[in-house]
């Protein structure tokens, strides 16, 4: 089979991950009814995520070190670039340290995405479950202060259950920020970051939302019985991790010194992080308010999704021949899909597989509750409708064990 051209791949991936993900599910046994003359019902994508949904979403990462968590939240707002960076990393697994920093200067992704190449396990996690990553980013953009409060609420639960303590890998402390006490998690060695693996259904105590079971992630190197917390091999990150959590202000910030060192730049001034719409590329925002905030046409994005979800012959034919001209929607408007960003990385393949990653080591425990929906099947259906040759091009490869080896309790 012949793989789709790179431009068609970028376009198709953006279309697949831009599919709307419902955030509100009706109670079991209820049936929606239409009332004549009643006001139109509010779209599910217009309703903010509820507290139980936010806790479900943040459960697998709330106990990560603050600096890593901050950069994951930033990067999650650029889901297409996460896919590009993960593909690049898989094609260049031996590029590390100074060579990795040099290579990142040539890429045109957002700095928060570039930085995660220094944390392969994290980038792989976000790439494997890109629907979760996009949902996380959408929540962060629309409900930033509530997302930060939810992280603190989850940490407080873990602490109250007696399960959040300092280890040789990371230090846990309670500090005062403004008028509130917050739980801070920092690497024991600022230059080395360990990614903790834990079972959210255990570490937070009894889970209070049976309809919203927590997401969790077990990396390939994880083994059962590894203890409450399991840490893979620590990653020497240097200046690559330059984010921080502003708990008192309900957001995240940039450490200019580390940022400038890793990105070889000279920025200064306000350290508060701001989303850069240019790096969003062709991925639509979840709700109209966020789209308006970043000057995007929400309705036009929705039309573009419908046009290129394989429902029309013209859309399929254009995707098959790699034609990204004309009405290419968000990708074309952003001016990034044509610029050769990471050219040749998306189509380097791996073994055939589905778009969601399909690994047993990916996110599990999702879809059992009424509040969870996995868009992977819809993404697969859309990709399959594009014609022969796409399955190999979109595969993420086998479920290899990543770079980490061994581990410690």
C-alpha positions as CSV (number, residue, x, y, z in Angstrom):
1,X,0.0,0.0,0.0
2,X,1.1,3.5,-0.7
3,X,1.2,5.9,2.3
4,X,-0.6,9.2,2.1
5,X,1.6,12.2,1.4
6,X,2.8,14.2,4.4
7,X,0.5,17.1,3.8
8,X,-2.5,14.9,3.5
9,X,-1.5,13.1,6.8
10,X,-1.2,16.4,8.7
11,X,-4.6,17.5,7.4
12,X,-6.2,14.2,8.2
13,X,-4.8,13.9,11.7
14,X,-6.0,17.4,12.5
15,X,-9.5,16.5,11.2
16,X,-9.6,13.3,13.2
17,X,-8.5,14.9,16.5
18,X,-10.7,17.9,15.9
19,X,-13.9,15.9,16.2
20,X,-16.1,17.2,19.0
21,X,-16.0,15.3,22.2
22,X,-19.2,15.4,24.2
23,X,-18.6,16.4,27.8
24,X,-22.1,16.0,29.2
25,X,-24.1,12.7,29.1
26,X,-27.7,12.4,30.1
27,X,-28.6,10.4,33.2
28,X,-29.3,6.8,32.4
29,X,-32.9,6.1,31.5
30,X,-33.7,9.6,30.4
31,X,-34.8,10.5,26.9
32,X,-34.3,14.0,25.3
33,X,-37.5,15.6,24.2
34,X,-38.3,18.6,22.1
35,X,-40.7,21.2,23.5
36,X,-42.4,23.5,20.9
37,X,-41.4,27.1,21.5
38,X,-38.7,26.3,24.0
39,X,-35.3,27.9,23.8
40,X,-32.7,25.8,22.0
41,X,-30.8,23.5,24.3
42,X,-27.3,24.5,25.1
43,X,-24.7,22.4,23.2
44,X,-22.7,19.9,25.2
45,X,-19.6,21.6,24.0
46,X,-20.8,24.9,25.5
47,X,-21.3,23.5,29.0
48,X,-18.1,23.8,31.2
49,X,-16.8,20.5,32.4
50,X,-18.1,19.5,35.8
51,X,-15.9,18.9,38.8
52,X,-16.2,15.2,38.5
53,X,-15.2,15.3,34.9
54,X,-12.2,17.5,35.7
55,X,-11.1,15.1,38.5
56,X,-11.5,12.2,36.1
57,X,-9.4,14.0,33.5
58,X,-6.6,15.2,35.8
59,X,-6.3,12.1,38.0
60,X,-3.3,10.5,36.2
61,X,-1.2,13.6,36.3
62,X,-2.2,15.6,39.3
63,X,0.7,14.1,41.3
64,X,3.4,14.9,38.8
65,X,6.0,17.5,39.7
66,X,4.7,21.0,39.3
67,X,7.1,22.0,36.5
68,X,6.3,19.0,34.4
69,X,2.6,19.3,35.0
70,X,2.7,23.0,33.9
71,X,4.3,22.2,30.6
72,X,2.0,19.3,30.0
73,X,-1.0,21.6,30.4
74,X,0.6,24.2,28.0
75,X,1.4,21.5,25.4
76,X,-2.0,19.9,25.6
77,X,-3.5,23.0,23.9
78,X,-1.5,22.0,20.7
79,X,-2.6,18.4,20.1
80,X,-1.5,18.3,16.4
81,X,2.0,19.4,17.3
82,X,2.1,16.7,20.0
83,X,1.5,14.1,17.3
84,X,4.2,15.6,15.1
85,X,6.7,15.7,18.0
86,X,6.0,12.1,19.0
87,X,6.5,10.9,15.4
88,X,9.8,12.8,15.2
89,X,11.0,11.3,18.5
90,X,10.1,7.8,17.3
91,X,12.1,8.4,14.1
92,X,15.1,9.8,16.1
93,X,15.2,7.8,19.3
94,X,19.0,8.2,19.8
95,X,18.9,12.0,19.7
96,X,19.3,13.2,23.3
97,X,21.0,15.9,25.4
98,X,22.7,18.7,23.5
99,X,21.9,17.1,20.1
100,X,18.2,17.1,21.0
101,X,18.4,20.8,21.9
102,X,20.1,21.5,18.6
103,X,17.5,19.6,16.7
104,X,14.6,21.4,18.5
105,X,15.9,24.7,17.2
106,X,15.0,23.6,13.7
107,X,11.4,22.7,14.5
108,X,8.6,25.1,14.4
109,X,6.4,23.6,17.2
110,X,5.4,25.5,20.3
111,X,8.3,25.6,22.9
112,X,6.1,23.7,25.4
113,X,5.8,20.8,22.9
114,X,9.5,20.9,22.0
115,X,10.4,20.6,25.7
116,X,8.5,17.4,26.1
117,X,10.8,15.6,23.7
118,X,13.2,15.5,26.7
119,X,10.5,13.4,28.5
120,X,9.8,10.6,26.0
121,X,7.4,8.7,28.4
122,X,5.3,11.8,28.8
123,X,5.2,12.6,25.1
124,X,4.3,9.0,24.3
125,X,1.5,9.0,26.8
126,X,0.0,12.2,25.3
127,X,0.4,10.9,21.8
128,X,-1.0,7.5,22.5
129,X,-4.2,9.0,23.9
130,X,-4.4,12.1,21.9
131,X,-8.2,12.5,22.5
132,X,-7.4,12.7,26.3
133,X,-4.7,15.2,25.6
134,X,-6.9,17.4,23.5
135,X,-9.7,17.3,26.1
136,X,-7.2,18.3,28.8
137,X,-6.0,21.2,26.7
138,X,-9.6,22.3,26.0
139,X,-10.4,22.2,29.7
140,X,-7.3,24.2,30.6
141,X,-8.0,26.9,28.0
142,X,-11.7,27.3,29.1
143,X,-11.4,26.7,32.9
144,X,-7.8,27.4,33.8
145,X,-8.3,28.4,37.4
146,X,-10.7,25.5,38.0
147,X,-8.2,23.1,36.5
148,X,-5.5,24.3,38.9
149,X,-7.9,24.1,41.9
150,X,-8.8,20.6,40.9
151,X,-5.2,19.5,40.9
152,X,-4.9,20.8,44.4
153,X,-8.1,19.1,45.4
154,X,-6.8,15.8,44.1
155,X,-3.5,16.3,45.9
156,X,-5.3,17.0,49.1
157,X,-7.3,13.8,48.8
158,X,-4.1,11.8,48.2
159,X,-2.5,13.4,51.2
160,X,-5.5,12.8,53.4
161,X,-5.4,9.1,52.4
162,X,-1.8,9.0,53.6
163,X,-0.5,8.4,50.1
164,X,1.3,11.6,49.1
165,X,4.7,11.8,50.7
166,X,8.3,12.8,49.8
167,X,10.4,10.1,48.1
168,X,14.0,10.0,46.9
169,X,12.7,11.1,43.5
170,X,10.5,14.0,44.5
171,X,9.7,16.3,47.4
172,X,6.2,17.1,48.6
173,X,5.6,20.2,50.8
174,X,2.8,22.4,51.9
175,X,3.3,26.2,51.4
176,X,1.3,29.3,51.6
177,X,0.5,31.1,48.4
178,X,-1.7,34.2,48.9
179,X,-4.5,33.2,51.2
180,X,-4.4,29.5,50.6
181,X,-2.3,26.6,51.5
182,X,-1.1,24.6,48.5
183,X,0.7,21.3,48.0
184,X,3.8,21.6,46.0
185,X,5.6,18.7,44.3
186,X,9.2,19.3,43.1
187,X,12.0,17.0,41.8
188,X,14.4,16.1,44.5
189,X,17.1,17.0,42.0
190,X,16.0,20.0,39.8
191,X,18.0,18.6,36.9
192,X,16.5,15.1,37.0
193,X,12.7,14.5,36.6
194,X,11.0,11.2,37.5
195,X,7.5,10.5,36.2
196,X,5.4,8.8,38.8
197,X,3.1,6.0,37.9
198,X,0.2,5.2,40.3
199,X,-3.3,3.9,40.4
200,X,-5.8,6.8,40.8
201,X,-8.4,4.4,42.1
202,X,-6.1,3.7,45.1
203,X,-3.9,6.7,45.7
204,X,-6.8,9.2,46.1
205,X,-8.8,6.9,48.4
206,X,-12.3,5.7,47.5
207,X,-13.3,7.3,44.2
208,X,-16.5,9.4,44.7
209,X,-17.8,9.4,41.1
210,X,-18.7,5.9,39.9
211,X,-20.1,7.3,36.7
212,X,-16.7,9.0,36.1
213,X,-14.0,6.5,36.8
214,X,-10.5,8.0,36.7
215,X,-8.2,7.8,33.8
216,X,-4.9,6.0,34.5
217,X,-1.8,5.2,32.5
218,X,0.7,2.4,32.9
219,X,3.8,2.9,30.8
220,X,5.3,-0.1,29.0
221,X,8.1,-0.6,31.5
222,X,5.7,-0.7,34.5
223,X,5.2,-4.1,36.2
224,X,2.3,-5.1,38.5
225,X,3.1,-5.0,42.2
226,X,5.5,-2.2,41.8
227,X,4.1,-0.4,44.9
228,X,1.9,2.6,45.4
229,X,4.2,4.8,43.4
230,X,6.5,3.5,40.7
231,X,9.2,5.7,39.1
232,X,10.9,4.8,35.8
233,X,14.4,6.0,35.0
234,X,14.9,9.6,35.9
235,X,15.4,11.9,32.9
236,X,18.2,14.5,32.9
237,X,16.3,17.4,31.6
238,X,18.6,20.4,32.2
239,X,16.8,23.5,31.1
240,X,14.1,21.7,29.0
241,X,11.5,21.9,31.8
242,X,11.0,25.6,32.4
243,X,7.3,25.8,33.4
244,X,5.8,26.4,36.8
245,X,2.5,26.5,38.6
246,X,1.1,29.8,39.9
247,X,-1.3,28.3,42.4
248,X,-2.3,31.6,43.9
249,X,-3.1,33.1,40.5
250,X,-4.8,30.0,39.0
251,X,-2.5,29.5,36.1
252,X,1.0,28.6,34.9
253,X,4.1,30.6,34.2
254,X,7.4,30.5,32.4
255,X,10.9,30.5,34.0
256,X,12.6,32.9,31.6
257,X,16.1,31.8,32.5
258,X,15.6,28.1,31.8
259,X,13.3,28.9,28.8
260,X,15.9,31.1,27.2
261,X,18.7,28.5,27.8
262,X,16.7,25.6,26.2
263,X,15.2,27.7,23.3
264,X,18.2,29.9,22.8
265,X,16.1,33.0,23.0
266,X,16.1,36.2,25.0
267,X,12.5,36.7,26.1
268,X,11.7,38.7,29.2
269,X,8.9,40.7,30.8
270,X,5.7,39.1,31.9
271,X,6.2,35.5,32.9
272,X,2.6,34.4,32.7
273,X,2.0,31.8,30.0
274,X,-0.3,32.7,27.1
275,X,-1.7,30.3,24.5
276,X,-0.4,30.9,20.9
277,X,-3.2,30.3,18.4
278,X,-0.8,29.9,15.5
279,X,0.4,26.6,17.0
280,X,-3.1,25.3,17.3
281,X,-3.0,24.7,13.6
282,X,-6.2,23.0,12.2
283,X,-7.7,21.8,15.5
284,X,-11.0,23.4,16.4
285,X,-11.6,24.8,19.9
286,X,-14.2,23.0,22.0
287,X,-16.6,25.9,22.5
288,X,-17.5,29.2,20.9
289,X,-16.3,31.3,23.8
290,X,-12.7,29.9,23.5
291,X,-12.8,30.2,19.7
292,X,-13.8,33.8,19.9
293,X,-11.1,34.5,22.5
294,X,-8.5,33.4,20.0
295,X,-10.2,35.0,17.0
296,X,-11.3,31.7,15.4
297,X,-14.5,31.1,13.5
298,X,-16.1,28.3,15.5
299,X,-18.9,27.6,13.0
300,X,-16.4,27.5,10.1
301,X,-14.3,25.0,12.0
302,X,-17.3,22.8,12.5
303,X,-18.1,23.0,8.8
304,X,-14.6,22.0,7.9
305,X,-14.8,19.0,10.2
306,X,-17.9,17.8,8.5
307,X,-16.5,18.4,5.0
308,X,-13.4,16.3,5.7
309,X,-14.7,13.5,7.9
310,X,-15.0,11.3,4.8
311,X,-18.7,12.0,4.2
312,X,-18.3,13.7,0.9
313,X,-16.5,12.2,-2.2
314,X,-14.8,15.5,-2.8
315,X,-13.3,15.5,0.7
316,X,-12.1,11.9,0.3
317,X,-10.6,12.5,-3.1
318,X,-8.8,15.7,-1.9
319,X,-7.3,13.8,1.1
320,X,-6.2,10.9,-1.0
321,X,-4.3,13.0,-3.5
322,X,-2.9,15.3,-0.8
323,X,-4.5,18.4,-2.1
324,X,-4.5,21.0,0.7
325,X,-5.4,24.0,-1.4
326,X,-8.6,25.9,-1.5
327,X,-10.9,25.4,1.5
328,X,-8.4,23.5,3.7
329,X,-10.0,25.1,6.8
330,X,-8.0,25.7,10.0
331,X,-4.8,24.2,8.7
332,X,-4.6,26.5,5.8
333,X,-5.7,29.5,7.7
334,X,-3.0,28.9,10.3
335,X,-0.4,29.0,7.6
336,X,1.5,26.1,9.2
337,X,0.5,22.9,7.3
338,X,2.3,24.0,4.2
339,X,5.6,25.1,5.8
340,X,7.3,21.7,5.9
341,X,7.2,21.5,9.6
342,X,8.7,18.1,10.6
343,X,8.5,17.0,7.0
344,X,9.0,13.3,6.5
345,X,8.3,12.4,10.1
346,X,4.5,11.7,10.0
347,X,4.8,9.1,7.3
348,X,7.7,7.1,8.6
349,X,5.3,4.6,9.8
350,X,5.8,1.8,12.3
351,X,3.7,-1.3,12.3
352,X,0.1,-1.0,11.2
353,X,-2.4,-0.1,13.9
354,X,-5.2,2.2,14.8
355,X,-5.1,5.9,15.4
356,X,-5.7,5.7,19.1
357,X,-2.5,3.7,19.6
358,X,-4.4,0.6,20.6
359,X,-1.8,-0.5,23.2
360,X,-2.6,-2.5,26.3
361,X,-0.2,-0.1,28.1
362,X,-2.2,3.0,27.2
363,X,-4.9,4.7,29.1
364,X,-7.3,2.2,30.7
365,X,-10.4,2.3,32.8
366,X,-12.2,4.7,30.5
367,X,-15.6,4.2,28.9
368,X,-17.1,2.2,31.8
369,X,-18.9,5.2,33.2
370,X,-21.7,7.3,31.8
371,X,-19.5,10.3,31.6
372,X,-16.7,9.0,29.3
373,X,-16.6,8.7,25.6
374,X,-13.6,7.6,23.5
375,X,-13.4,9.2,20.1
376,X,-10.8,6.8,18.8
377,X,-13.4,4.7,17.0
378,X,-14.7,7.7,15.2
379,X,-11.2,8.7,14.3
380,X,-10.5,5.2,12.9
381,X,-13.7,5.3,10.9
382,X,-12.8,8.7,9.4
383,X,-9.3,7.6,8.6
384,X,-10.5,4.3,7.0
385,X,-12.8,6.2,4.7
386,X,-9.8,8.0,3.2
387,X,-8.9,5.1,1.1
388,X,-6.2,2.5,0.7
389,X,-2.8,3.1,2.2
390,X,-3.8,5.1,5.3
391,X,-3.6,2.4,8.0
392,X,0.1,2.0,7.9
393,X,0.8,5.7,7.6
394,X,-1.2,6.5,10.7
395,X,0.1,3.7,12.9
396,X,2.1,4.6,15.9
397,X,4.2,1.4,15.9
398,X,4.2,-1.4,18.3
399,X,3.9,-1.0,22.0
400,X,7.6,-0.9,22.6
401,X,9.0,-0.3,26.0
402,X,10.1,3.3,25.5
403,X,13.4,4.6,26.7
404,X,13.0,3.9,30.3
405,X,14.4,0.7,31.7
406,X,13.9,-0.8,35.1
407,X,12.5,1.4,37.8
408,X,12.5,2.0,41.5
409,X,9.9,2.1,44.2
